[in-house]
Amino acid sequence: MAEEKITEVSIYTDGACSGNPGPGGYGVILLSGPNRKELSGGEAETTNNRMELLAAIVGLSALKRRCAVTLYSDSKYVVDMVEQGWLARWRANGWKRNRTEAAKNIDLLERLWELLQAHQVKFIWVRGHADNALNNRCDELAVAAAARFAKKK
């Protein structure tokens, strides 16, 4: 039986927050071959880290089957959490960062963990507000979404 070829996908993500906490948004771009999809959304009262995490979750959740994903983010928090093994360690320790301090955003961390089990994912950090056009577009999407939620307050 032939092994099914796994689809390669690039996902660019960004989160934004007006105040911290405050109205926030996320932007996501998915790329696979000639296909491109942009997603955005947000919340009326949130934090920047929640929006950065949610961007990654939304991007990975949009995939219909197991994929090999390269996920680009300007959030050292999100990238290092996965690539340096913090997420796995926090999960193994009952979502504690150390003996006394609970991890924040456990609801999102659990969702991200499940998605990481469903796909082959490599996180890559990119400098925000620099020369990466796709990251800059994600920032535009995130800021616009945050502004929409600010108006709803």
N, C-alpha and C positions, 0 to 999 in steps of 0.2 A: 504494500500500500504506500503510495507516494505521500511524502510529508507536505502538508499545506504550506504555501509560501506566506510568510507573515508580512502584513502591510507595514511599511515604514511611514511614520507620521512625525512631523515637526509641530510642536505646539509652543506658541509664544504667549506669555501671560503678564499681566500687570494688575496691581490693585492701587486704589487711591482713596484717600479719606480727607474730608474737609473738617478739620478738628480731629482729635484722636482721644476719645470717641467723637463721632459725628456722622453725617451722611457720607456713605462710601459707595464705591463702584469698582467693578472689575472689567477688564477687557481681555479677550482671548482670540487668537488667530490659530486656526488649524490648517496645516498644509500637507497634502498627500498627492504626489504627482502634480497634475495640472489643477487639482481641486484646492479651493481656498474657501474657508468659512470663518466669519467673524461673529463673536458672541459677546454680549455685555449684559450687565445687570447690577444690582446693588441692594443696599439696605439703608433705611432712614437713620439708624443709630448703630454704629459698628466701629471697628478699629481697622487700622491699616493692615496689621498682620492677618486679621480675619479675611479681608478682601484679597490679600496675596494668596492665602490658602484656598479661598473659594475659587479664585481664578484657575488654579491648578486642578481643583476638583471638577469644575465645570468642563474644562478642556478634556480631561480624561474620561469624564462621564459621557461626553458626546460620541465616543468611539463605539461602534456597533459590534466589533469583534476584537479578539486579542491582537494587539499591535506592538511593534517595536517603536517606542516613542523617544524622541529627544525633546525634552521640555526646557525651554529657555525662560528664565526669570531674572529680574533685577533685584530680587529679594534674597539677600544672603541668608536670612532666617529660614526661608523655605528650602533653598538649595542645600545649605549645610545640614539642615535637619534630616534630609534624606541621604545625601551623599556621604556625610560623616557618621551615619548610623544612629543619630540621636533619636529619631522616630522609633526605630526598632528597640532601642534601649529603654525609652520611656514606656513603650507598650509592655515590654517584658517586666518592667518595674511597676505595673499597675497604673500607668500614666503619671508617674512621678519623675520629675527632672533630677531629683536627688532624694535623699532620705526623708526630707521634710517638705519640699516644695512640689506641689502638684503642677503638672503641665497646664498651660492655658489652652483654650479652644479644643478641648477633648472631643467634642462632637465632630469637629472638622478633621481632627487628627485621625479619628476612627474611620471616617469616610475615605480620607486619603490613603490610609493603610490598606483598606479593602481594594481600592482601585490599583494600588501598586502591586497587589497580588495577581490582578487580572491581566496586567500588561508587563512588557519589558520596558522599563523606564529609566532613562539617564537624565539627570538634571544638570543644566549648565547655567552658570551665572553670567549675565551680561550687564555691562554698566548702564544704568538708567540715565535717561535724558542725554544720551551721547549719539553716536553715529549709527546706531542700529535702527533702521527704518521700521522694522516690524515691531520692535519693542516700543518705539515712539508711537506707532499707531495704536498699540494696546493701551498705552498711557492716555491717548486721546479718547479712546472708548471708555476707559475707566473714569476719567475726569468728567466726561459728558454724563455718564450714568450717575455719578455722585451728585452732579448738579441737578439732575432730574429728581433725585430723592431729597435734596435740600429744599426744592420747591414744594414738595408734598408735606413738609413739616408744618 
